[in-house]
């Protein structure tokens, strides 16, 4: 069974409850994105009034940007690669230590159609979440579809994961 690819309206509908939760708690968030190229930040800032709860988005496409802007240790990138759990954890933690926010989400993956490596086929995505007072976590996903589908599913999973973490706290 093929999952539906979320369109702009579906992603916006997922962003609304996230915004409501952050506003109710007087909290803010930020994004550190690689394979989505700023798509998460775009979906969030498409909502009017997002400046009340969205602080910044960093697109760190290269390893150099991950190290320079987010403090990802070069040793982590060398050992695990850009597309890995340890890297998205370092991205999420690095951004939260640099931004005046309570929550961060980070993503790195292989959106395709090329770029796969052994053990990490096209559609492999890691998402990291960091929040004040909780252990930073990551999850690995394997999304089907073309580049746009992988990116949209990544946005959906990143936002839903953050909603779930906020609800659990």
Secondary structure by P-SEA (a helix, b strand, c coil): cccccccaaaaaaaaaaaaaaaaaacccbbbbbccccaaaaaaaacccccccccccccccccaaaaaacccccaaaaaacccccaaaaaaaaaaaaacccccbbbbbbcccccccccccccccbbbbbbbccccccbbbbbbbbccaaaaaaaaaaaaaaaaaaaaaac
